[in-house]
Structure formats: C-alpha cells, structure tokens
Amino acid sequence: MADFDLELDASGLNCPLPILRAKKSLAKLEGGQVLHIIATDPGSVKDFEAFAKQTGNTLMESKEDGGKFYFLIKKS
C-alpha cells in the first residue's frame, strides 16, 4: 500500500455516502496529496472509478480484501 496523507473509513456506509465523504475529505487536501478510503459497499468500486473520472482526480489503487474495499485517490 502506497503512502497517503489522509484516511477515510467509510465502512458500513452505502452509496452515495462513501463518495460524499470522500469529496469532503479531498477538499481538505492539496493537489498531489493522496486520500486512502476504506469501504464495505461492493458498489463503491464502480462509484469511485466514476468519481475519479468525473472529478479529474487519479484513482491510483482499488483493491478488495476480506469484504473490504480499499482505494487510493490522488487529488489533481
């Protein structure tokens, strides 16, 4: 797992809450900083892919481990 600047634990939250929380968290970061997100909603995989494309941020990593989903998003 790469280094990150801020972690967001969105476990137990369903769409669209993980995305909304990620949006708020990214607003706190400077360009080039990385947000690490932990989610349990299987739909969040597609959601974060779409979110990164729409916002111009970079989805650096997306992985699943034991029913949890981990994302690294780099702020553009």
mmCIF file of the N, C-alpha and C atoms, coordinates in Angstrom:
data_MODEL
# 
_entry.id   MODEL 
# 
loop_
_atom_site.group_PDB 
_atom_site.id 
_atom_site.type_symbol 
_atom_site.label_atom_id 
_atom_site.label_alt_id 
_atom_site.label_comp_id 
_atom_site.label_asym_id 
_atom_site.label_entity_id 
_atom_site.label_seq_id 
_atom_site.pdbx_PDB_ins_code 
_atom_site.Cartn_x 
_atom_site.Cartn_y 
_atom_site.Cartn_z 
_atom_site.occupancy 
_atom_site.B_iso_or_equiv 
_atom_site.pdbx_formal_charge 
_atom_site.auth_seq_id 
_atom_site.auth_comp_id 
_atom_site.auth_asym_id 
_atom_site.auth_atom_id 
_atom_site.pdbx_PDB_model_num 
ATOM 1   N N  . MET A 1 1  ? 0.855   -1.191 0.000   1.00 0.00 ? 1  MET A N  1 
ATOM 2   C CA . MET A 1 1  ? 0.000   0.000  0.000   1.00 0.00 ? 1  MET A CA 1 
ATOM 3   C C  . MET A 1 1  ? 0.894   1.245  0.000   1.00 0.00 ? 1  MET A C  1 
ATOM 4   N N  . ALA A 1 2  ? 0.580   2.153  -0.877  1.00 0.00 ? 2  ALA A N  1 
ATOM 5   C CA . ALA A 1 2  ? 1.364   3.383  -1.005  1.00 0.00 ? 2  ALA A CA 1 
ATOM 6   C C  . ALA A 1 2  ? 1.121   4.305  0.192   1.00 0.00 ? 2  ALA A C  1 
ATOM 7   N N  . ASP A 1 3  ? 1.934   5.322  0.297   1.00 0.00 ? 3  ASP A N  1 
ATOM 8   C CA . ASP A 1 3  ? 1.740   6.307  1.356   1.00 0.00 ? 3  ASP A CA 1 
ATOM 9   C C  . ASP A 1 3  ? 0.512   7.153  1.040   1.00 0.00 ? 3  ASP A C  1 
ATOM 10  N N  . PHE A 1 4  ? -0.119  7.663  2.078   1.00 0.00 ? 4  PHE A N  1 
ATOM 11  C CA . PHE A 1 4  ? -1.263  8.544  1.868   1.00 0.00 ? 4  PHE A CA 1 
ATOM 12  C C  . PHE A 1 4  ? -1.241  9.641  2.915   1.00 0.00 ? 4  PHE A C  1 
ATOM 13  N N  . ASP A 1 5  ? -1.999  10.710 2.654   1.00 0.00 ? 5  ASP A N  1 
ATOM 14  C CA . ASP A 1 5  ? -1.995  11.879 3.529   1.00 0.00 ? 5  ASP A CA 1 
ATOM 15  C C  . ASP A 1 5  ? -3.190  11.927 4.477   1.00 0.00 ? 5  ASP A C  1 
ATOM 16  N N  . LEU A 1 6  ? -4.282  11.272 4.079   1.00 0.00 ? 6  LEU A N  1 
ATOM 17  C CA . LEU A 1 6  ? -5.497  11.296 4.890   1.00 0.00 ? 6  LEU A CA 1 
ATOM 18  C C  . LEU A 1 6  ? -6.238  9.985  4.675   1.00 0.00 ? 6  LEU A C  1 
ATOM 19  N N  . GLU A 1 7  ? -6.847  9.466  5.756   1.00 0.00 ? 7  GLU A N  1 
ATOM 20  C CA . GLU A 1 7  ? -7.597  8.222  5.629   1.00 0.00 ? 7  GLU A CA 1 
ATOM 21  C C  . GLU A 1 7  ? -9.060  8.472  5.954   1.00 0.00 ? 7  GLU A C  1 
ATOM 22  N N  . LEU A 1 8  ? -9.927  7.874  5.151   1.00 0.00 ? 8  LEU A N  1 
ATOM 23  C CA . LEU A 1 8  ? -11.366 7.965  5.352   1.00 0.00 ? 8  LEU A CA 1 
ATOM 24  C C  . LEU A 1 8  ? -11.897 6.550  5.516   1.00 0.00 ? 8  LEU A C  1 
ATOM 25  N N  . ASP A 1 9  ? -12.488 6.271  6.663   1.00 0.00 ? 9  ASP A N  1 
ATOM 26  C CA . ASP A 1 9  ? -13.099 4.959  6.881   1.00 0.00 ? 9  ASP A CA 1 
ATOM 27  C C  . ASP A 1 9  ? -14.593 5.085  6.652   1.00 0.00 ? 9  ASP A C  1 
ATOM 28  N N  . ALA A 1 10 ? -15.049 4.588  5.509   1.00 0.00 ? 10 ALA A N  1 
ATOM 29  C CA . ALA A 1 10 ? -16.468 4.659  5.153   1.00 0.00 ? 10 ALA A CA 1 
ATOM 30  C C  . ALA A 1 10 ? -17.128 3.286  5.306   1.00 0.00 ? 10 ALA A C  1 
ATOM 31  N N  . SER A 1 11 ? -16.555 2.438  6.147   1.00 0.00 ? 11 SER A N  1 
ATOM 32  C CA . SER A 1 11 ? -17.110 1.104  6.386   1.00 0.00 ? 11 SER A CA 1 
ATOM 33  C C  . SER A 1 11 ? -18.539 1.206  6.903   1.00 0.00 ? 11 SER A C  1 
ATOM 34  N N  . GLY A 1 12 ? -19.414 0.346  6.375   1.00 0.00 ? 12 GLY A N  1 
ATOM 35  C CA . GLY A 1 12 ? -20.797 0.320  6.830   1.00 0.00 ? 12 GLY A CA 1 
ATOM 36  C C  . GLY A 1 12 ? -21.692 1.346  6.160   1.00 0.00 ? 12 GLY A C  1 
ATOM 37  N N  . LEU A 1 13 ? -21.104 2.232  5.365   1.00 0.00 ? 13 LEU A N  1 
ATOM 38  C CA . LEU A 1 13 ? -21.899 3.245  4.664   1.00 0.00 ? 13 LEU A CA 1 
ATOM 39  C C  . LEU A 1 13 ? -22.223 2.764  3.257   1.00 0.00 ? 13 LEU A C  1 
ATOM 40  N N  . ASN A 1 14 ? -23.439 3.058  2.810   1.00 0.00 ? 14 ASN A N  1 
ATOM 41  C CA . ASN A 1 14 ? -23.837 2.679  1.459   1.00 0.00 ? 14 ASN A CA 1 
ATOM 42  C C  . ASN A 1 14 ? -23.890 3.906  0.562   1.00 0.00 ? 14 ASN A C  1 
ATOM 43  N N  . CYS A 1 15 ? -23.835 3.652  -0.729  1.00 0.00 ? 15 CYS A N  1 
ATOM 44  C CA . CYS A 1 15 ? -23.889 4.690  -1.753  1.00 0.00 ? 15 CYS A CA 1 
ATOM 45  C C  . CYS A 1 15 ? -25.065 5.622  -1.459  1.00 0.00 ? 15 CYS A C  1 
ATOM 46  N N  . PRO A 1 16 ? -24.926 6.926  -1.567  1.00 0.00 ? 16 PRO A N  1 
ATOM 47  C CA . PRO A 1 16 ? -23.740 7.644  -2.050  1.00 0.00 ? 16 PRO A CA 1 
ATOM 48  C C  . PRO A 1 16 ? -22.817 8.146  -0.933  1.00 0.00 ? 16 PRO A C  1 
ATOM 49  N N  . LEU A 1 17 ? -23.028 7.713  0.295   1.00 0.00 ? 17 LEU A N  1 
ATOM 50  C CA . LEU A 1 17 ? -22.260 8.294  1.405   1.00 0.00 ? 17 LEU A CA 1 
ATOM 51  C C  . LEU A 1 17 ? -20.739 8.177  1.281   1.00 0.00 ? 17 LEU A C  1 
ATOM 52  N N  . PRO A 1 18 ? -20.183 7.014  0.872   1.00 0.00 ? 18 PRO A N  1 
ATOM 53  C CA . PRO A 1 18 ? -18.712 6.974  0.745   1.00 0.00 ? 18 PRO A CA 1 
ATOM 54  C C  . PRO A 1 18 ? -18.174 8.035  -0.214  1.00 0.00 ? 18 PRO A C  1 
ATOM 55  N N  . ILE A 1 19 ? -18.887 8.259  -1.319  1.00 0.00 ? 19 ILE A N  1 
ATOM 56  C CA . ILE A 1 19 ? -18.457 9.266  -2.305  1.00 0.00 ? 19 ILE A CA 1 
ATOM 57  C C  . ILE A 1 19 ? -18.564 10.671 -1.711  1.00 0.00 ? 19 ILE A C  1 
ATOM 58  N N  . LEU A 1 20 ? -19.665 10.942 -1.033  1.00 0.00 ? 20 LEU A N  1 
ATOM 59  C CA . LEU A 1 20 ? -19.850 12.271 -0.442  1.00 0.00 ? 20 LEU A CA 1 
ATOM 60  C C  . LEU A 1 20 ? -18.786 12.558 0.607   1.00 0.00 ? 20 LEU A C  1 
ATOM 61  N N  . ARG A 1 21 ? -18.478 11.558 1.429   1.00 0.00 ? 21 ARG A N  1 
ATOM 62  C CA . ARG A 1 21 ? -17.436 11.732 2.448   1.00 0.00 ? 21 ARG A CA 1 
ATOM 63  C C  . ARG A 1 21 ? -16.063 11.923 1.794   1.00 0.00 ? 21 ARG A C  1 
ATOM 64  N N  . ALA A 1 22 ? -15.829 11.180 0.711   1.00 0.00 ? 22 ALA A N  1 
ATOM 65  C CA . ALA A 1 22 ? -14.551 11.298 0.002   1.00 0.00 ? 22 ALA A CA 1 
ATOM 66  C C  . ALA A 1 22 ? -14.397 12.703 -0.582  1.00 0.00 ? 22 ALA A C  1 
ATOM 67  N N  . LYS A 1 23 ? -15.499 13.236 -1.111  1.00 0.00 ? 23 LYS A N  1 
ATOM 68  C CA . LYS A 1 23 ? -15.484 14.580 -1.682  1.00 0.00 ? 23 LYS A CA 1 
ATOM 69  C C  . LYS A 1 23 ? -15.074 15.597 -0.615  1.00 0.00 ? 23 LYS A C  1 
ATOM 70  N N  . LYS A 1 24 ? -15.670 15.477 0.582   1.00 0.00 ? 24 LYS A N  1 
ATOM 71  C CA . LYS A 1 24 ? -15.344 16.383 1.687   1.00 0.00 ? 24 LYS A CA 1 
ATOM 72  C C  . LYS A 1 24 ? -13.886 16.221 2.107   1.00 0.00 ? 24 LYS A C  1 
ATOM 73  N N  . SER A 1 25 ? -13.429 14.980 2.191   1.00 0.00 ? 25 SER A N  1 
ATOM 74  C CA . SER A 1 25 ? -12.050 14.716 2.605   1.00 0.00 ? 25 SER A CA 1 
ATOM 75  C C  . SER A 1 25 ? -11.054 15.261 1.590   1.00 0.00 ? 25 SER A C  1 
ATOM 76  N N  . LEU A 1 26 ? -11.355 15.077 0.298   1.00 0.00 ? 26 LEU A N  1 
ATOM 77  C CA . LEU A 1 26 ? -10.458 15.577 -0.751  1.00 0.00 ? 26 LEU A CA 1 
ATOM 78  C C  . LEU A 1 26 ? -10.357 17.098 -0.708  1.00 0.00 ? 26 LEU A C  1 
ATOM 79  N N  . ALA A 1 27 ? -11.430 17.755 -0.301  1.00 0.00 ? 27 ALA A N  1 
ATOM 80  C CA . ALA A 1 27 ? -11.430 19.222 -0.227  1.00 0.00 ? 27 ALA A CA 1 
ATOM 81  C C  . ALA A 1 27 ? -10.402 19.724 0.783   1.00 0.00 ? 27 ALA A C  1 
ATOM 82  N N  . LYS A 1 28 ? -10.058 18.885 1.761   1.00 0.00 ? 28 LYS A N  1 
ATOM 83  C CA . LYS A 1 28 ? -9.082  19.268 2.786   1.00 0.00 ? 28 LYS A CA 1 
ATOM 84  C C  . LYS A 1 28 ? -7.644  19.105 2.304   1.00 0.00 ? 28 LYS A C  1 
ATOM 85  N N  . LEU A 1 29 ? -7.468  18.383 1.199   1.00 0.00 ? 29 LEU A N  1 
ATOM 86  C CA . LEU A 1 29 ? -6.120  18.073 0.711   1.00 0.00 ? 29 LEU A CA 1 
ATOM 87  C C  . LEU A 1 29 ? -5.642  19.067 -0.339  1.00 0.00 ? 29 LEU A C  1 
ATOM 88  N N  . GLU A 1 30 ? -4.318  19.150 -0.470  1.00 0.00 ? 30 GLU A N  1 
ATOM 89  C CA . GLU A 1 30 ? -3.682  19.942 -1.525  1.00 0.00 ? 30 GLU A CA 1 
ATOM 90  C C  . GLU A 1 30 ? -3.536  19.057 -2.756  1.00 0.00 ? 30 GLU A C  1 
ATOM 91  N N  . GLY A 1 31 ? -3.347  19.669 -3.927  1.00 0.00 ? 31 GLY A N  1 
ATOM 92  C CA . GLY A 1 31 ? -3.094  18.903 -5.137  1.00 0.00 ? 31 GLY A CA 1 
ATOM 93  C C  . GLY A 1 31 ? -1.879  18.003 -4.960  1.00 0.00 ? 31 GLY A C  1 
ATOM 94  N N  . GLY A 1 32 ? -1.976  16.764 -5.416  1.00 0.00 ? 32 GLY A N  1 
ATOM 95  C CA . GLY A 1 32 ? -0.860  15.830 -5.312  1.00 0.00 ? 32 GLY A CA 1 
ATOM 96  C C  . GLY A 1 32 ? -0.903  14.981 -4.048  1.00 0.00 ? 32 GLY A C  1 
ATOM 97  N N  . GLN A 1 33 ? -1.751  15.368 -3.087  1.00 0.00 ? 33 GLN A N  1 
ATOM 98  C CA . GLN A 1 33 ? -1.880  14.567 -1.870  1.00 0.00 ? 33 GLN A CA 1 
ATOM 99  C C  . GLN A 1 33 ? -2.833  13.396 -2.133  1.00 0.00 ? 33 GLN A C  1 
ATOM 100 N N  . VAL A 1 34 ? -2.737  12.378 -1.271  1.00 0.00 ? 34 VAL A N  1 
ATOM 101 C CA . VAL A 1 34 ? -3.460  11.128 -1.512  1.00 0.00 ? 34 VAL A CA 1 
ATOM 102 C C  . VAL A 1 34 ? -4.430  10.813 -0.370  1.00 0.00 ? 34 VAL A C  1 
ATOM 103 N N  . LEU A 1 35 ? -5.646  10.440 -0.764  1.00 0.00 ? 35 LEU A N  1 
ATOM 104 C CA . LEU A 1 35 ? -6.683  10.027 0.174   1.00 0.00 ? 35 LEU A CA 1 
ATOM 105 C C  . LEU A 1 35 ? -6.832  8.516  0.122   1.00 0.00 ? 35 LEU A C  1 
ATOM 106 N N  . HIS A 1 36 ? -6.777  7.873  1.281   1.00 0.00 ? 36 HIS A N  1 
ATOM 107 C CA . HIS A 1 36 ? -6.979  6.419  1.381   1.00 0.00 ? 36 HIS A CA 1 
ATOM 108 C C  . HIS A 1 36 ? -8.392  6.198  1.910   1.00 0.00 ? 36 HIS A C  1 
ATOM 109 N N  . ILE A 1 37 ? -9.186  5.423  1.175   1.00 0.00 ? 37 ILE A N  1 
ATOM 110 C CA . ILE A 1 37 ? -10.573 5.182  1.557   1.00 0.00 ? 37 ILE A CA 1 
ATOM 111 C C  . ILE A 1 37 ? -10.777 3.696  1.831   1.00 0.00 ? 37 ILE A C  1 
ATOM 112 N N  . ILE A 1 38 ? -11.473 3.410  2.924   1.00 0.00 ? 38 ILE A N  1 
ATOM 113 C CA . ILE A 1 38 ? -11.864 2.042  3.253   1.00 0.00 ? 38 ILE A CA 1 
ATOM 114 C C  . ILE A 1 38 ? -13.391 2.004  3.178   1.00 0.00 ? 38 ILE A C  1 
ATOM 115 N N  . ALA A 1 39 ? -13.930 1.066  2.402   1.00 0.00 ? 39 ALA A N  1 
ATOM 116 C CA . ALA A 1 39 ? -15.383 0.965  2.262   1.00 0.00 ? 39 ALA A CA 1 
ATOM 117 C C  . ALA A 1 39 ? -15.802 -0.499 2.306   1.00 0.00 ? 39 ALA A C  1 
ATOM 118 N N  . THR A 1 40 ? -17.081 -0.725 2.602   1.00 0.00 ? 40 THR A N  1 
ATOM 119 C CA . THR A 1 40 ? -17.604 -2.096 2.622   1.00 0.00 ? 40 THR A CA 1 
ATOM 120 C C  . THR A 1 40 ? -18.699 -2.296 1.580   1.00 0.00 ? 40 THR A C  1 
ATOM 121 N N  . ASP A 1 41 ? -19.115 -1.234 0.921   1.00 0.00 ? 41 ASP A N  1 
ATOM 122 C CA . ASP A 1 41 ? -20.167 -1.314 -0.103  1.00 0.00 ? 41 ASP A CA 1 
ATOM 123 C C  . ASP A 1 41 ? -19.553 -1.788 -1.422  1.00 0.00 ? 41 ASP A C  1 
ATOM 124 N N  . PRO A 1 42 ? -19.970 -2.990 -1.910  1.00 0.00 ? 42 PRO A N  1 
ATOM 125 C CA . PRO A 1 42 ? -19.410 -3.501 -3.177  1.00 0.00 ? 42 PRO A CA 1 
ATOM 126 C C  . PRO A 1 42 ? -19.609 -2.529 -4.347  1.00 0.00 ? 42 PRO A C  1 
ATOM 127 N N  . GLY A 1 43 ? -20.663 -1.723 -4.287  1.00 0.00 ? 43 GLY A N  1 
ATOM 128 C CA . GLY A 1 43 ? -20.923 -0.747 -5.341  1.00 0.00 ? 43 GLY A CA 1 
ATOM 129 C C  . GLY A 1 43 ? -19.902 0.369  -5.385  1.00 0.00 ? 43 GLY A C  1 
ATOM 130 N N  . SER A 1 44 ? -19.129 0.496  -4.309  1.00 0.00 ? 44 SER A N  1 
ATOM 131 C CA . SER A 1 44 ? -18.176 1.606  -4.243  1.00 0.00 ? 44 SER A CA 1 
ATOM 132 C C  . SER A 1 44 ? -17.047 1.459  -5.264  1.00 0.00 ? 44 SER A C  1 
ATOM 133 N N  . VAL A 1 45 ? -16.787 0.222  -5.731  1.00 0.00 ? 45 VAL A N  1 
ATOM 134 C CA . VAL A 1 45 ? -15.727 0.021  -6.730  1.00 0.00 ? 45 VAL A CA 1 
ATOM 135 C C  . VAL A 1 45 ? -16.043 0.827  -7.986  1.00 0.00 ? 45 VAL A C  1 
ATOM 136 N N  . LYS A 1 46 ? -17.251 0.623  -8.534  1.00 0.00 ? 46 LYS A N  1 
ATOM 137 C CA . LYS A 1 46 ? -17.654 1.375  -9.737  1.00 0.00 ? 46 LYS A CA 1 
ATOM 138 C C  . LYS A 1 46 ? -17.826 2.848  -9.409  1.00 0.00 ? 46 LYS A C  1 
ATOM 139 N N  . ASP A 1 47 ? -18.371 3.126  -8.227  1.00 0.00 ? 47 ASP A N  1 
ATOM 140 C CA . ASP A 1 47 ? -18.609 4.513  -7.830  1.00 0.00 ? 47 ASP A CA 1 
ATOM 141 C C  . ASP A 1 47 ? -17.324 5.330  -7.821  1.00 0.00 ? 47 ASP A C  1 
ATOM 142 N N  . PHE A 1 48 ? -16.259 4.767  -7.225  1.00 0.00 ? 48 PHE A N  1 
ATOM 143 C CA . PHE A 1 48 ? -15.015 5.526  -7.131  1.00 0.00 ? 48 PHE A CA 1 
ATOM 144 C C  . PHE A 1 48 ? -14.309 5.642  -8.477  1.00 0.00 ? 48 PHE A C  1 
ATOM 145 N N  . GLU A 1 49 ? -14.480 4.637  -9.358  1.00 0.00 ? 49 GLU A N  1 
ATOM 146 C CA . GLU A 1 49 ? -13.923 4.753  -10.716 1.00 0.00 ? 49 GLU A CA 1 
ATOM 147 C C  . GLU A 1 49 ? -14.579 5.921  -11.426 1.00 0.00 ? 49 GLU A C  1 
ATOM 148 N N  . ALA A 1 50 ? -15.912 5.993  -11.334 1.00 0.00 ? 50 ALA A N  1 
ATOM 149 C CA . ALA A 1 50 ? -16.659 7.076  -11.986 1.00 0.00 ? 50 ALA A CA 1 
ATOM 150 C C  . ALA A 1 50 ? -16.340 8.420  -11.338 1.00 0.00 ? 50 ALA A C  1 
ATOM 151 N N  . PHE A 1 51 ? -16.252 8.418  -10.013 1.00 0.00 ? 51 PHE A N  1 
ATOM 152 C CA . PHE A 1 51 ? -15.966 9.650  -9.266  1.00 0.00 ? 51 PHE A CA 1 
ATOM 153 C C  . PHE A 1 51 ? -14.619 10.244 -9.677  1.00 0.00 ? 51 PHE A C  1 
ATOM 154 N N  . ALA A 1 52 ? -13.609 9.389  -9.791  1.00 0.00 ? 52 ALA A N  1 
ATOM 155 C CA . ALA A 1 52 ? -12.278 9.861  -10.178 1.00 0.00 ? 52 ALA A CA 1 
ATOM 156 C C  . ALA A 1 52 ? -12.305 10.475 -11.577 1.00 0.00 ? 52 ALA A C  1 
ATOM 157 N N  . LYS A 1 53 ? -12.996 9.789  -12.507 1.00 0.00 ? 53 LYS A N  1 
ATOM 158 C CA . LYS A 1 53 ? -13.091 10.310 -13.883 1.00 0.00 ? 53 LYS A CA 1 
ATOM 159 C C  . LYS A 1 53 ? -13.803 11.655 -13.902 1.00 0.00 ? 53 LYS A C  1 
ATOM 160 N N  . GLN A 1 54 ? -14.925 11.745 -13.194 1.00 0.00 ? 54 GLN A N  1 
ATOM 161 C CA . GLN A 1 54 ? -15.734 12.966 -13.208 1.00 0.00 ? 54 GLN A CA 1 
ATOM 162 C C  . GLN A 1 54 ? -15.025 14.148 -12.564 1.00 0.00 ? 54 GLN A C  1 
ATOM 163 N N  . THR A 1 55 ? -14.227 13.878 -11.538 1.00 0.00 ? 55 THR A N  1 
ATOM 164 C CA . THR A 1 55 ? -13.596 14.972 -10.797 1.00 0.00 ? 55 THR A CA 1 
ATOM 165 C C  . THR A 1 55 ? -12.182 15.280 -11.287 1.00 0.00 ? 55 THR A C  1 
ATOM 166 N N  . GLY A 1 56 ? -11.635 14.417 -12.156 1.00 0.00 ? 56 GLY A N  1 
ATOM 167 C CA . GLY A 1 56 ? -10.293 14.653 -12.669 1.00 0.00 ? 56 GLY A CA 1 
ATOM 168 C C  . GLY A 1 56 ? -9.195  14.229 -11.699 1.00 0.00 ? 56 GLY A C  1 
ATOM 169 N N  . ASN A 1 57 ? -9.587  13.557 -10.614 1.00 0.00 ? 57 ASN A N  1 
ATOM 170 C CA . ASN A 1 57 ? -8.603  13.026 -9.676  1.00 0.00 ? 57 ASN A CA 1 
ATOM 171 C C  . ASN A 1 57 ? -8.159  11.652 -10.171 1.00 0.00 ? 57 ASN A C  1 
ATOM 172 N N  . THR A 1 58 ? -7.055  11.150 -9.643  1.00 0.00 ? 58 THR A N  1 
ATOM 173 C CA . THR A 1 58 ? -6.499  9.884  -10.106 1.00 0.00 ? 58 THR A CA 1 
ATOM 174 C C  . THR A 1 58 ? -6.782  8.763  -9.120  1.00 0.00 ? 58 THR A C  1 
ATOM 175 N N  . LEU A 1 59 ? -7.436  7.708  -9.604  1.00 0.00 ? 59 LEU A N  1 
ATOM 176 C CA . LEU A 1 59 ? -7.646  6.516  -8.781  1.00 0.00 ? 59 LEU A CA 1 
ATOM 177 C C  . LEU A 1 59 ? -6.385  5.678  -8.941  1.00 0.00 ? 59 LEU A C  1 
ATOM 178 N N  . MET A 1 60 ? -5.500  5.748  -7.932  1.00 0.00 ? 60 MET A N  1 
ATOM 179 C CA . MET A 1 60 ? -4.199  5.089  -8.011  1.00 0.00 ? 60 MET A CA 1 
ATOM 180 C C  . MET A 1 60 ? -4.291  3.602  -7.702  1.00 0.00 ? 60 MET A C  1 
ATOM 181 N N  . GLU A 1 61 ? -5.243  3.250  -6.835  1.00 0.00 ? 61 GLU A N  1 
ATOM 182 C CA . GLU A 1 61 ? -5.346  1.852  -6.443  1.00 0.00 ? 61 GLU A CA 1 
ATOM 183 C C  . GLU A 1 61 ? -6.773  1.546  -6.023  1.00 0.00 ? 61 GLU A C  1 
ATOM 184 N N  . SER A 1 62 ? -7.222  0.344  -6.360  1.00 0.00 ? 62 SER A N  1 
ATOM 185 C CA . SER A 1 62 ? -8.548  -0.129 -5.975  1.00 0.00 ? 62 SER A CA 1 
ATOM 186 C C  . SER A 1 62 ? -8.390  -1.613 -5.721  1.00 0.00 ? 62 SER A C  1 
ATOM 187 N N  . LYS A 1 63 ? -8.601  -2.045 -4.465  1.00 0.00 ? 63 LYS A N  1 
ATOM 188 C CA . LYS A 1 63 ? -8.467  -3.470 -4.195  1.00 0.00 ? 63 LYS A CA 1 
ATOM 189 C C  . LYS A 1 63 ? -9.468  -3.919 -3.154  1.00 0.00 ? 63 LYS A C  1 
ATOM 190 N N  . GLU A 1 64 ? -9.725  -5.224 -3.149  1.00 0.00 ? 64 GLU A N  1 
ATOM 191 C CA . GLU A 1 64 ? -10.671 -5.810 -2.220  1.00 0.00 ? 64 GLU A CA 1 
ATOM 192 C C  . GLU A 1 64 ? -9.929  -6.826 -1.379  1.00 0.00 ? 64 GLU A C  1 
ATOM 193 N N  . ASP A 1 65 ? -10.220 -6.839 -0.084  1.00 0.00 ? 65 ASP A N  1 
ATOM 194 C CA . ASP A 1 65 ? -9.585  -7.810 0.802   1.00 0.00 ? 65 ASP A CA 1 
ATOM 195 C C  . ASP A 1 65 ? -10.546 -8.135 1.931   1.00 0.00 ? 65 ASP A C  1 
ATOM 196 N N  . GLY A 1 66 ? -11.005 -9.383 1.972   1.00 0.00 ? 66 GLY A N  1 
ATOM 197 C CA . GLY A 1 66 ? -11.878 -9.825 3.053   1.00 0.00 ? 66 GLY A CA 1 
ATOM 198 C C  . GLY A 1 66 ? -13.165 -9.045 3.195   1.00 0.00 ? 66 GLY A C  1 
ATOM 199 N N  . GLY A 1 67 ? -13.768 -8.676 2.061   1.00 0.00 ? 67 GLY A N  1 
ATOM 200 C CA . GLY A 1 67 ? -15.042 -7.959 2.108   1.00 0.00 ? 67 GLY A CA 1 
ATOM 201 C C  . GLY A 1 67 ? -14.915 -6.464 2.312   1.00 0.00 ? 67 GLY A C  1 
ATOM 202 N N  . LYS A 1 68 ? -13.677 -5.979 2.397   1.00 0.00 ? 68 LYS A N  1 
ATOM 203 C CA . LYS A 1 68 ? -13.463 -4.534 2.484   1.00 0.00 ? 68 LYS A CA 1 
ATOM 204 C C  . LYS A 1 68 ? -12.796 -4.071 1.199   1.00 0.00 ? 68 LYS A C  1 
ATOM 205 N N  . PHE A 1 69 ? -13.089 -2.848 0.836   1.00 0.00 ? 69 PHE A N  1 
ATOM 206 C CA . PHE A 1 69 ? -12.552 -2.272 -0.395  1.00 0.00 ? 69 PHE A CA 1 
ATOM 207 C C  . PHE A 1 69 ? -11.664 -1.095 -0.030  1.00 0.00 ? 69 PHE A C  1 
ATOM 208 N N  . TYR A 1 70 ? -10.500 -1.049 -0.685  1.00 0.00 ? 70 TYR A N  1 
ATOM 209 C CA . TYR A 1 70 ? -9.522  -0.007 -0.389  1.00 0.00 ? 70 TYR A CA 1 
ATOM 210 C C  . TYR A 1 70 ? -9.213  0.785  -1.657  1.00 0.00 ? 70 TYR A C  1 
ATOM 211 N N  . PHE A 1 71 ? -9.208  2.095  -1.510  1.00 0.00 ? 71 PHE A N  1 
ATOM 212 C CA . PHE A 1 71 ? -8.953  2.967  -2.655  1.00 0.00 ? 71 PHE A CA 1 
ATOM 213 C C  . PHE A 1 71 ? -7.916  4.012  -2.283  1.00 0.00 ? 71 PHE A C  1 
ATOM 214 N N  . LEU A 1 72 ? -7.091  4.345  -3.262  1.00 0.00 ? 72 LEU A N  1 
ATOM 215 C CA . LEU A 1 72 ? -6.167  5.470  -3.110  1.00 0.00 ? 72 LEU A CA 1 
ATOM 216 C C  . LEU A 1 72 ? -6.499  6.452  -4.220  1.00 0.00 ? 72 LEU A C  1 
ATOM 217 N N  . ILE A 1 73 ? -6.878  7.655  -3.835  1.00 0.00 ? 73 ILE A N  1 
ATOM 218 C CA . ILE A 1 73 ? -7.195  8.693  -4.819  1.00 0.00 ? 73 ILE A CA 1 
ATOM 219 C C  . ILE A 1 73 ? -6.248  9.856  -4.622  1.00 0.00 ? 73 ILE A C  1 
ATOM 220 N N  . LYS A 1 74 ? -5.581  10.216 -5.716  1.00 0.00 ? 74 LYS A N  1 
ATOM 221 C CA . LYS A 1 74 ? -4.639  11.347 -5.690  1.00 0.00 ? 74 LYS A CA 1 
ATOM 222 C C  . LYS A 1 74 ? -5.383  12.580 -6.188  1.00 0.00 ? 74 LYS A C  1 
ATOM 223 N N  . LYS A 1 75 ? -5.345  13.639 -5.376  1.00 0.00 ? 75 LYS A N  1 
ATOM 224 C CA . LYS A 1 75 ? -6.017  14.880 -5.766  1.00 0.00 ? 75 LYS A CA 1 
ATOM 225 C C  . LYS A 1 75 ? -5.254  15.551 -6.887  1.00 0.00 ? 75 LYS A C  1 
ATOM 226 N N  . SER A 1 76 ? -5.987  15.979 -7.915  1.00 0.00 ? 76 SER A N  1 
ATOM 227 C CA . SER A 1 76 ? -5.332  16.610 -9.075  1.00 0.00 ? 76 SER A CA 1 
ATOM 228 C C  . SER A 1 76 ? -4.979  18.059 -8.777  1.00 0.00 ? 76 SER A C  1 
# 
